[in-house]
Amino acid sequence: MEKILNRFLRYVSVDTQSNEESQTQPSAAKEWDLLKMLRDELQEMGVEVTLDEYGYVMASIPSNVDYEVPAVGFIAHVDTAPDASGKDVKPQIIEKYDGGAIDLKGVPGLQLKPEEFPEMLHYVGQTLITTDGTTLLGADDKAGVAEIMTAVQYLMEHPEVKHGPVKIGFTPDEEIGRGVVKFDVKRFRAHYAYTMDGGEIGELEFENFNAASAKIHIQGRNVHPGSAKGKMKNALLIGQEFNSLLPVDQRPEFTEGYEGFFHLISFKGSVEEADFSYIIRDHDHAKFEEKKKLIGFVASFLNTKYGEGTIVLEVKDQYYNMREQVEPHYHIIEKAVKAMEMADIKPKIQPIRGGTDGANLSFKGLPCPNIFAGGLNFHGKMEFVPLQSMEKATEVILNIISLYVNA
């Protein structure tokens, strides 16, 4: 079998950063490179596989037992986040990590330090894969992709292993909230599924944020500063005022657990006009709706203050909390817990402070909780993944498959 490390390194070498400004699917043509690679690798393994016009790889391994077993699926996304470059990723392999700071050699003086990221100390003695400090790594979610592909290869090379129908899905554009917009659940033909898209080893999640995006355009009025009194409307300053009217304690850096937030993710412009955007998150649906009402109230207040049309606000829902869709099928959570325990992993059931394809799939009728892929510090140059966590995730996949066939 190809080692999971080699497979992961091959996948992260492919730039698959999605583009939230694009209206195509996949949003970036370069995502096709990895999608086609995965299709071809599955074909070479002897797996029945398709790649459709929307960038969905769907594969199926038929049952090899003579009794009915629910079809179980495993899903991961190929794109990386727009937050940091995914081009020319140069991973560093740190064997037998000693607990100290790790030099990210692409940027002189930059280090991954346990004082700043104490989770690193959970992995002393293991092999860590880090960035070189110039890009993200792409463990979100190429670790999940590699884990699923390694499990598939194991099944295909060990026909003596009994299993029911196994479904595999790889998707584009998860990082921009459009990962499964056109995913055909009926064609996928799984009864239940799991996204391999979580973080640290042991994570198991079936609650996620309700999510919306908010885009704001501010129309100012530029006048020569020497004669600006009573005439100028500085779009940049109005934008700062807009942000100051939102609750400071509801920013990501001040929240945790089930607490929601407003997150300012971009702000650009000039005196004449400016554009900025937020993401809005909350686990509680009533509080989520309150947050959307509040940002609308701020826009209305500033239009009253500076003149109608100064602020144009567009709010769009992105996904919802999957808990209500998954809880009626709680046995799928129990199987994931058991699968981790079989691998000597302590399960950590917790809410996702984010979202996965599984949230939208659950609302499409495919209950789909989220399992760890092993990485930490996603979306930035401090990202890393322990090799042993990826190996354990593959073991968990195979354990889940065995639990369905032996139920």
DRENMITI-160539 format. One record per residue (C-alpha): chain; x, y, z. Coordinates in pm, whole numbers, m for minus. Example, Ala and Ser with C-alpha at 12.3 -4.5 7.8 and 13.67 -1.06 7.14 Angstrom:
REM DRENMITI-160539
rec mol=A, u=1230, v=m450, w=780
rec mol=A, u=1367, v=m106, w=714
***
This chain:
REM DRENMITI-160539
rec mol=A, u=0, v=0, w=0
rec mol=A, u=108, v=355, w=m67
rec mol=A, u=202, v=517, w=260
rec mol=A, u=m48, v=777, w=375
rec mol=A, u=234, v=1032, w=414
rec mol=A, u=334, v=1002, w=48
rec mol=A, u=m28, v=1025, w=m60
rec mol=A, u=m88, v=1335, w=152
rec mol=A, u=225, v=1506, w=20
rec mol=A, u=113, v=1442, w=m338
rec mol=A, u=m226, v=1596, w=m270
rec mol=A, u=m100, v=1910, w=m96
rec mol=A, u=134, v=1976, w=m388
rec mol=A, u=m175, v=2052, w=m600
rec mol=A, u=m303, v=2409, w=m563
rec mol=A, u=m680, v=2387, w=m512
rec mol=A, u=m764, v=2720, w=m345
rec mol=A, u=m1130, v=2802, w=m406
rec mol=A, u=m1245, v=3147, w=m517
rec mol=A, u=m1543, v=3307, w=m345
rec mol=A, u=m1570, v=3573, w=m617
rec mol=A, u=m1625, v=3315, w=m890
rec mol=A, u=m1973, v=3201, w=m996
rec mol=A, u=m1859, v=2874, w=m1155
rec mol=A, u=m1853, v=2531, w=m995
rec mol=A, u=m1587, v=2439, w=m914
rec mol=A, u=m1505, v=2801, w=m839
rec mol=A, u=m1144, v=2763, w=m955
rec mol=A, u=m1035, v=2562, w=m1259
rec mol=A, u=m730, v=2432, w=m1069
rec mol=A, u=m959, v=2229, w=m840
rec mol=A, u=m1018, v=1998, w=m1136
rec mol=A, u=m652, v=1888, w=m1119
rec mol=A, u=m696, v=1706, w=m789
rec mol=A, u=m1051, v=1591, w=m864
rec mol=A, u=m933, v=1422, w=m1185
rec mol=A, u=m634, v=1275, w=m1003
rec mol=A, u=m862, v=1117, w=m745
rec mol=A, u=m1097, v=981, w=m1010
rec mol=A, u=m805, v=822, w=m1193
rec mol=A, u=m656, v=673, w=m876
rec mol=A, u=m989, v=518, w=m782
rec mol=A, u=m1023, v=371, w=m1130
rec mol=A, u=m673, v=223, w=m1102
rec mol=A, u=m778, v=57, w=m775
rec mol=A, u=m1073, v=m101, w=m953
rec mol=A, u=m1339, v=117, w=m793
rec mol=A, u=m1649, v=228, w=m984
rec mol=A, u=m1624, v=608, w=m997
rec mol=A, u=m1768, v=913, w=m1173
rec mol=A, u=m1667, v=1280, w=m1193
rec mol=A, u=m1957, v=1503, w=m1297
rec mol=A, u=m1972, v=1852, w=m1448
rec mol=A, u=m1999, v=2013, w=m1103
rec mol=A, u=m1676, v=1863, w=m973
rec mol=A, u=m1821, v=1584, w=m758
rec mol=A, u=m1626, v=1260, w=m744
rec mol=A, u=m1858, v=977, w=m640
rec mol=A, u=m1733, v=623, w=m599
rec mol=A, u=m1893, v=300, w=m484
rec mol=A, u=m1756, v=m25, w=m344
rec mol=A, u=m2027, v=m293, w=m350
rec mol=A, u=m2107, v=m508, w=m49
rec mol=A, u=m1928, v=m844, w=m25
rec mol=A, u=m2175, v=m1002, w=220
rec mol=A, u=m2499, v=m1180, w=138
rec mol=A, u=m2722, v=m987, w=377
rec mol=A, u=m2851, v=m633, w=379
rec mol=A, u=m2624, v=m368, w=527
rec mol=A, u=m2686, v=10, w=523
rec mol=A, u=m2466, v=194, w=275
rec mol=A, u=m2219, v=419, w=457
rec mol=A, u=m2038, v=709, w=294
rec mol=A, u=m1717, v=902, w=363
rec mol=A, u=m1673, v=1252, w=225
rec mol=A, u=m1394, v=1511, w=211
rec mol=A, u=m1336, v=1834, w=20
rec mol=A, u=m1043, v=1905, w=m209
rec mol=A, u=m1032, v=2286, w=m195
rec mol=A, u=m824, v=2494, w=41
rec mol=A, u=m927, v=2820, w=204
rec mol=A, u=m896, v=3162, w=38
rec mol=A, u=m740, v=3291, w=363
rec mol=A, u=m386, v=3194, w=261
rec mol=A, u=m206, v=3077, w=m50
rec mol=A, u=m212, v=2708, w=m137
rec mol=A, u=37, v=2742, w=m423
rec mol=A, u=379, v=2578, w=m409
rec mol=A, u=322, v=2422, w=m68
rec mol=A, u=655, v=2304, w=75
rec mol=A, u=581, v=2077, w=371
rec mol=A, u=835, v=2014, w=644
rec mol=A, u=854, v=1666, w=798
rec mol=A, u=952, v=1676, w=1166
rec mol=A, u=1024, v=1324, w=1287
rec mol=A, u=1017, v=1241, w=1659
rec mol=A, u=905, v=1592, w=1755
rec mol=A, u=1093, v=1695, w=2070
rec mol=A, u=848, v=1950, w=2214
rec mol=A, u=1041, v=2260, w=2111
rec mol=A, u=982, v=2540, w=1863
rec mol=A, u=987, v=2444, w=1495
rec mol=A, u=1157, v=2675, w=1245
rec mol=A, u=936, v=2747, w=943
rec mol=A, u=1229, v=2778, w=708
rec mol=A, u=1058, v=2963, w=427
rec mol=A, u=1038, v=3276, w=644
rec mol=A, u=1353, v=3360, w=843
rec mol=A, u=1280, v=3387, w=1214
rec mol=A, u=927, v=3245, w=1191
rec mol=A, u=858, v=2960, w=1430
rec mol=A, u=572, v=2731, w=1530
rec mol=A, u=594, v=2754, w=1909
rec mol=A, u=430, v=2541, w=2179
rec mol=A, u=405, v=2853, w=2397
rec mol=A, u=160, v=2990, w=2140
rec mol=A, u=10, v=2657, w=2033
rec mol=A, u=23, v=2428, w=2340
rec mol=A, u=m159, v=2151, w=2150
rec mol=A, u=178, v=2076, w=1990
rec mol=A, u=286, v=1914, w=2316
rec mol=A, u=20, v=1644, w=2273
rec mol=A, u=232, v=1507, w=1989
rec mol=A, u=581, v=1484, w=2136
rec mol=A, u=761, v=1185, w=1983
rec mol=A, u=536, v=1179, w=1677
rec mol=A, u=597, v=1292, w=1319
rec mol=A, u=460, v=1640, w=1249
rec mol=A, u=399, v=1782, w=903
rec mol=A, u=416, v=2161, w=899
rec mol=A, u=426, v=2440, w=644
rec mol=A, u=746, v=2628, w=560
rec mol=A, u=575, v=2951, w=666
rec mol=A, u=493, v=3081, w=319
rec mol=A, u=159, v=2903, w=260
rec mol=A, u=m105, v=2703, w=438
rec mol=A, u=m51, v=2327, w=446
rec mol=A, u=m384, v=2200, w=313
rec mol=A, u=m456, v=1937, w=579
rec mol=A, u=m802, v=2094, w=568
rec mol=A, u=m909, v=1878, w=401
rec mol=A, u=m644, v=1690, w=207
rec mol=A, u=m571, v=1494, w=524
rec mol=A, u=m931, v=1373, w=505
rec mol=A, u=m893, v=1294, w=135
rec mol=A, u=m575, v=1094, w=199
rec mol=A, u=m734, v=904, w=488
rec mol=A, u=m1036, v=802, w=281
rec mol=A, u=m823, v=701, w=m17
rec mol=A, u=m595, v=493, w=206
rec mol=A, u=m896, v=314, w=355
rec mol=A, u=m1034, v=248, w=6
rec mol=A, u=m702, v=102, w=m106
rec mol=A, u=m698, v=m125, w=199
rec mol=A, u=m1046, v=m258, w=121
rec mol=A, u=m962, v=m319, w=m244
rec mol=A, u=m638, v=m501, w=m157
rec mol=A, u=m800, v=m709, w=120
rec mol=A, u=m1115, v=m868, w=m23
rec mol=A, u=m1132, v=m1096, w=281
rec mol=A, u=m1244, v=m794, w=487
rec mol=A, u=m1624, v=m809, w=507
rec mol=A, u=m1815, v=m488, w=442
rec mol=A, u=m2145, v=m353, w=322
rec mol=A, u=m2183, v=m93, w=46
rec mol=A, u=m1922, v=185, w=87
rec mol=A, u=m1971, v=521, w=m83
rec mol=A, u=m1695, v=778, w=m138
rec mol=A, u=m1745, v=1147, w=m217
rec mol=A, u=m1499, v=1427, w=m289
rec mol=A, u=m1629, v=1781, w=m329
rec mol=A, u=m1503, v=2125, w=m437
rec mol=A, u=m1568, v=2467, w=m281
rec mol=A, u=m1644, v=2368, w=79
rec mol=A, u=m1430, v=2654, w=206
rec mol=A, u=m1654, v=2912, w=40
rec mol=A, u=m1977, v=2755, w=162
rec mol=A, u=m2082, v=2600, w=m170
rec mol=A, u=m1941, v=2250, w=m134
rec mol=A, u=m2260, v=2046, w=m175
rec mol=A, u=m2501, v=2294, w=m332
rec mol=A, u=m2543, v=2063, w=m634
rec mol=A, u=m2452, v=1735, w=m467
rec mol=A, u=m2704, v=1469, w=m570
rec mol=A, u=m2777, v=1274, w=m251
rec mol=A, u=m2999, v=1027, w=m434
rec mol=A, u=m2724, v=946, w=m682
rec mol=A, u=m2474, v=904, w=m397
rec mol=A, u=m2703, v=632, w=m254
rec mol=A, u=m2572, v=628, w=104
rec mol=A, u=m2799, v=581, w=404
rec mol=A, u=m2555, v=760, w=634
rec mol=A, u=m2224, v=936, w=585
rec mol=A, u=m1934, v=1098, w=769
rec mol=A, u=m1724, v=1394, w=663
rec mol=A, u=m1356, v=1347, w=749
rec mol=A, u=m1307, v=1719, w=802
rec mol=A, u=m1255, v=1776, w=1172
rec mol=A, u=m946, v=1892, w=1357
rec mol=A, u=m749, v=1728, w=1636
rec mol=A, u=m756, v=1353, w=1691
rec mol=A, u=m1071, v=1232, w=1867
rec mol=A, u=m1299, v=1513, w=1754
rec mol=A, u=m1653, v=1403, w=1671
rec mol=A, u=m1910, v=1668, w=1586
rec mol=A, u=m2276, v=1674, w=1501
rec mol=A, u=m2348, v=2035, w=1593
rec mol=A, u=m2227, v=2330, w=1390
rec mol=A, u=m2288, v=2700, w=1349
rec mol=A, u=m2581, v=2850, w=1171
rec mol=A, u=m2400, v=3068, w=919
rec mol=A, u=m2457, v=3375, w=704
rec mol=A, u=m2244, v=3618, w=506
rec mol=A, u=m2294, v=3995, w=507
rec mol=A, u=m2158, v=4223, w=235
rec mol=A, u=m2169, v=4599, w=283
rec mol=A, u=m2114, v=4868, w=21
rec mol=A, u=m2066, v=5225, w=146
rec mol=A, u=m2115, v=5514, w=m93
rec mol=A, u=m1927, v=5816, w=34
rec mol=A, u=m1865, v=6156, w=m119
rec mol=A, u=m1513, v=6276, w=m191
rec mol=A, u=m1454, v=6652, w=m178
rec mol=A, u=m1121, v=6833, w=m165
rec mol=A, u=m1028, v=6836, w=206
rec mol=A, u=m971, v=7206, w=192
rec mol=A, u=m1341, v=7269, w=128
rec mol=A, u=m1491, v=6950, w=271
rec mol=A, u=m1681, v=7091, w=567
rec mol=A, u=m2046, v=6985, w=555
rec mol=A, u=m1993, v=6808, w=223
rec mol=A, u=m1752, v=6515, w=253
rec mol=A, u=m1876, v=6167, w=350
rec mol=A, u=m1571, v=5949, w=416
rec mol=A, u=m1670, v=5591, w=330
rec mol=A, u=m1376, v=5451, w=525
rec mol=A, u=m1475, v=5630, w=844
rec mol=A, u=m1841, v=5533, w=801
rec mol=A, u=m1724, v=5172, w=772
rec mol=A, u=m1528, v=5205, w=1095
rec mol=A, u=m1839, v=5348, w=1259
rec mol=A, u=m2045, v=5056, w=1128
rec mol=A, u=m1803, v=4809, w=1287
rec mol=A, u=m1797, v=5001, w=1617
rec mol=A, u=m2176, v=4965, w=1647
rec mol=A, u=m2153, v=4585, w=1657
rec mol=A, u=m2085, v=4421, w=1997
rec mol=A, u=m1713, v=4402, w=2068
rec mol=A, u=m1756, v=4091, w=2284
rec mol=A, u=m1915, v=3910, w=1989
rec mol=A, u=m1593, v=3891, w=1787
rec mol=A, u=m1419, v=3555, w=1731
rec mol=A, u=m1125, v=3644, w=1953
rec mol=A, u=m1360, v=3684, w=2252
rec mol=A, u=m1584, v=3379, w=2201
rec mol=A, u=m1569, v=3003, w=2248
rec mol=A, u=m1790, v=2694, w=2274
rec mol=A, u=m2146, v=2773, w=2176
rec mol=A, u=m2091, v=3152, w=2161
rec mol=A, u=m2153, v=3312, w=1822
rec mol=A, u=m1984, v=3608, w=1659
rec mol=A, u=m1958, v=3874, w=1389
rec mol=A, u=m1626, v=3836, w=1207
rec mol=A, u=m1500, v=4118, w=985
rec mol=A, u=m1307, v=3938, w=709
rec mol=A, u=m1232, v=4215, w=458
rec mol=A, u=m1237, v=4594, w=433
rec mol=A, u=m1117, v=4788, w=131
rec mol=A, u=m1195, v=5115, w=m38
rec mol=A, u=m1136, v=5489, w=m40
rec mol=A, u=m1306, v=5807, w=74
rec mol=A, u=m1548, v=5782, w=m219
rec mol=A, u=m1664, v=5424, w=m163
rec mol=A, u=m1576, v=5116, w=38
rec mol=A, u=m1670, v=4750, w=55
rec mol=A, u=m1638, v=4519, w=349
rec mol=A, u=m1780, v=4188, w=457
rec mol=A, u=m1859, v=3979, w=763
rec mol=A, u=m1941, v=3624, w=843
rec mol=A, u=m2214, v=3578, w=1106
rec mol=A, u=m2223, v=3264, w=1321
rec mol=A, u=m2427, v=3118, w=1608
rec mol=A, u=m2524, v=2768, w=1718
rec mol=A, u=m2858, v=2890, w=1854
rec mol=A, u=m3098, v=2965, w=1569
rec mol=A, u=m3286, v=3238, w=1759
rec mol=A, u=m2959, v=3417, w=1842
rec mol=A, u=m2850, v=3372, w=1480
rec mol=A, u=m3162, v=3553, w=1362
rec mol=A, u=m3104, v=3826, w=1621
rec mol=A, u=m2754, v=3883, w=1485
rec mol=A, u=m2887, v=3924, w=1132
rec mol=A, u=m3149, v=4171, w=1257
rec mol=A, u=m2883, v=4369, w=1445
rec mol=A, u=m2656, v=4412, w=1143
rec mol=A, u=m2963, v=4523, w=946
rec mol=A, u=m3050, v=4775, w=1218
rec mol=A, u=m2697, v=4920, w=1207
rec mol=A, u=m2725, v=4964, w=829
rec mol=A, u=m3063, v=5139, w=866
rec mol=A, u=m2932, v=5366, w=1143
rec mol=A, u=m2637, v=5482, w=933
rec mol=A, u=m2859, v=5538, w=630
rec mol=A, u=m3076, v=5761, w=847
rec mol=A, u=m2768, v=5944, w=972
rec mol=A, u=m2583, v=5990, w=642
rec mol=A, u=m2860, v=5965, w=383
rec mol=A, u=m3050, v=5681, w=220
rec mol=A, u=m2831, v=5472, w=m9
rec mol=A, u=m2513, v=5534, w=188
rec mol=A, u=m2517, v=5172, w=309
rec mol=A, u=m2622, v=4880, w=89
rec mol=A, u=m2634, v=4556, w=287
rec mol=A, u=m2669, v=4204, w=148
rec mol=A, u=m2709, v=3913, w=393
rec mol=A, u=m2715, v=3553, w=271
rec mol=A, u=m2764, v=3237, w=475
rec mol=A, u=m2492, v=2978, w=409
rec mol=A, u=m2574, v=2671, w=621
rec mol=A, u=m2756, v=2563, w=935
rec mol=A, u=m2693, v=2357, w=1249
rec mol=A, u=m2712, v=1988, w=1158
rec mol=A, u=m2800, v=1868, w=1511
rec mol=A, u=m3175, v=1846, w=1449
rec mol=A, u=m3112, v=1631, w=1142
rec mol=A, u=m2857, v=1396, w=1301
rec mol=A, u=m3000, v=1334, w=1650
rec mol=A, u=m3291, v=1117, w=1525
rec mol=A, u=m3021, v=881, w=1390
rec mol=A, u=m2798, v=889, w=1696
rec mol=A, u=m2672, v=536, w=1633
rec mol=A, u=m2436, v=683, w=1371
rec mol=A, u=m2272, v=887, w=1648
rec mol=A, u=m2254, v=579, w=1870
rec mol=A, u=m2082, v=384, w=1592
rec mol=A, u=m1824, v=660, w=1546
rec mol=A, u=m1759, v=663, w=1922
rec mol=A, u=m1714, v=286, w=1924
rec mol=A, u=m1486, v=301, w=1617
rec mol=A, u=m1259, v=548, w=1796
rec mol=A, u=m1251, v=342, w=2113
rec mol=A, u=m1152, v=38, w=1905
rec mol=A, u=m856, v=244, w=1783
rec mol=A, u=m763, v=345, w=2142
rec mol=A, u=m879, v=702, w=2083
rec mol=A, u=m1074, v=899, w=2342
rec mol=A, u=m1370, v=1059, w=2160
rec mol=A, u=m1423, v=1431, w=2207
rec mol=A, u=m1783, v=1516, w=2120
rec mol=A, u=m1805, v=1892, w=2078
rec mol=A, u=m1976, v=2157, w=1865
rec mol=A, u=m1802, v=2269, w=1547
rec mol=A, u=m1709, v=2634, w=1559
rec mol=A, u=m1747, v=2637, w=1184
rec mol=A, u=m1926, v=2424, w=929
rec mol=A, u=m1876, v=2125, w=704
rec mol=A, u=m2032, v=1981, w=393
rec mol=A, u=m2203, v=1744, w=634
rec mol=A, u=m2427, v=2021, w=765
rec mol=A, u=m2584, v=2088, w=427
rec mol=A, u=m2591, v=1718, w=340
rec mol=A, u=m2783, v=1649, w=661
rec mol=A, u=m3048, v=1898, w=552
rec mol=A, u=m3056, v=1726, w=211
rec mol=A, u=m3158, v=1402, w=382
rec mol=A, u=m2817, v=1241, w=438
rec mol=A, u=m2732, v=1245, w=813
rec mol=A, u=m2364, v=1328, w=815
rec mol=A, u=m2164, v=1403, w=1132
rec mol=A, u=m1801, v=1509, w=1120
rec mol=A, u=m1493, v=1312, w=1228
rec mol=A, u=m1140, v=1436, w=1292
rec mol=A, u=m892, v=1451, w=1005
rec mol=A, u=m609, v=1530, w=1248
rec mol=A, u=m489, v=1877, w=1148
rec mol=A, u=m455, v=2188, w=1362
rec mol=A, u=m432, v=2565, w=1298
rec mol=A, u=m621, v=2541, w=970
rec mol=A, u=m626, v=2818, w=707
rec mol=A, u=m286, v=2967, w=779
rec mol=A, u=91, v=2932, w=779
rec mol=A, u=90, v=2776, w=1130
rec mol=A, u=m109, v=2475, w=1014
rec mol=A, u=27, v=2130, w=1095
rec mol=A, u=m88, v=1769, w=1112
rec mol=A, u=57, v=1473, w=1305
rec mol=A, u=114, v=1174, w=1079
rec mol=A, u=m9, v=933, w=1345
rec mol=A, u=m343, v=1117, w=1364
rec mol=A, u=m398, v=1059, w=993
rec mol=A, u=m313, v=692, w=1036
rec mol=A, u=m563, v=667, w=1322
rec mol=A, u=m833, v=840, w=1115
rec mol=A, u=m792, v=575, w=846
rec mol=A, u=m827, v=309, w=1114
rec mol=A, u=m1147, v=475, w=1238
rec mol=A, u=m1294, v=468, w=885
rec mol=A, u=m1227, v=97, w=857
rec mol=A, u=m1368, v=37, w=1206
rec mol=A, u=m1692, v=221, w=1118
rec mol=A, u=m1729, v=5, w=808
rec mol=A, u=m1683, v=m309, w=1018
rec mol=A, u=m1939, v=m192, w=1274
rec mol=A, u=m2205, v=m146, w=1006
rec mol=A, u=m2149, v=m493, w=861
rec mol=A, u=m2142, v=m654, w=1206
rec mol=A, u=m2437, v=m465, w=1354
***
